[in-house]
Amino acid sequence: MTPAISWVRSLPMRVVVTRMPLLHLGAAACAGLLAGPVAGVATGVYATVAARTIRRWRADRAAAIARTEALDALGALAADLRAGLPAPLAFDRPRALAPLVAVPRLHRLVSALRRLAEETGAPLADLMERLEADWRAGDRSRAAAAAEAAGARATGWLLAGLPAAGMALGYAMGADPLHVLLHTPIGAACAGGAMALQVTGLAWAERLAREPA
């Protein structure tokens, strides 16, 4: 393991992701200096795709954790209200409100339910339990849709990786495809077209996977 790789692995993931643009721009510049402009462009493109994928994965994971914590807090709040705790006392506790504030839409719905209960006398605990059940059902539906869409994502990444297999086959046949791609005009054109198709295919697969049912 090289010192550079050891240094990167020692960094917290938050720091790596925050500095990702600088890292992949630096990698692209180094590749351009060492192997030519085509290598620099390719490194920049692939590093950007990887950085966007990591950021999207972390954002989805953080959103899922926030929703789970908010729904748990909502369930606990409904249980306290059903046990007879007055609404002002239940809502004034930080542990009840902090997770809900992290999910703005859910927080707005809870506030609306509280106003509705105060104005009409509707049982607030029942309303909040129904809201929690509805959101948990929506989360289960989204999880099922994500599981079904995993095949589309995997197919997109598999197709995007096929050019690497083609290059390996070229080397196995005794050719030098990397030299052709990086240092000849026709190779540069082929590399540019391949990168455009790969990025377009991955974006299309991601859009299909996220398309609402």
Summary of the structure (lengths in Angstrom):
residues: 213
radius of gyration: 25.4
end to end distance: 45.7
largest distance: 81.1
contacts: 555
relative contact order: 0.08
helix: 89%
strand: 0%
